[in-house]
């Protein structure tokens, strides 16, 4: 169960999506500490997601998850637009790690990551179809098996995003301001595209 959790967590942690893109964007724009806060967002949101997915999701109509997806897609589009807008204000001081008065607080970074994760329908689908049944099967064997599965899953889920944030931060000092701005614009556009894609997927899920 530990090995299974490690494998599933690594797969989920490294898969491209809104949270991974936000980790990279926040690390580049606001620094490593803020990127790590975003990477830790599943610690804040996943317990209610697991409970909803395992015990409640099957009792609710499909449009419930679709509403979550549309709202989440809209929020990701907003974050993308904000990233594109902030790219114009990029400066050498940010690249050199100096404090930026316009940077968000650590708490805001964590809340943004938590909002993106909570409003993304994919974690709900994962825990409803794969993670939830596996977790229940592990707990049916013993409490230790269930704990080992969750431990392995979150070690690699969070750890992979932390590793990506550290890698991005270590390379960011090599960028010129012009390239830094271009990368932020590209990431912002990617977030906008992901937001539209999430909303479209949510509408398809509801049968529209």
Secondary structure as GFF3:
##gff-version 3
##sequence-region A 1 208
A	DSSP	alpha_helix	2	14	.	.	.	ID=ss1
A	DSSP	alpha_helix	18	30	.	.	.	ID=ss2
A	DSSP	alpha_helix	32	39	.	.	.	ID=ss3
A	DSSP	alpha_helix	41	51	.	.	.	ID=ss4
A	DSSP	pi_helix	52	56	.	.	.	ID=ss5
A	DSSP	three_ten_helix	57	59	.	.	.	ID=ss6
A	DSSP	alpha_helix	62	87	.	.	.	ID=ss7
A	DSSP	alpha_helix	92	95	.	.	.	ID=ss8
A	DSSP	alpha_helix	106	118	.	.	.	ID=ss9
A	DSSP	alpha_helix	121	126	.	.	.	ID=ss10
A	DSSP	pi_helix	127	131	.	.	.	ID=ss11
A	DSSP	alpha_helix	132	141	.	.	.	ID=ss12
A	DSSP	alpha_helix	143	172	.	.	.	ID=ss13
A	DSSP	alpha_helix	177	205	.	.	.	ID=ss14
###
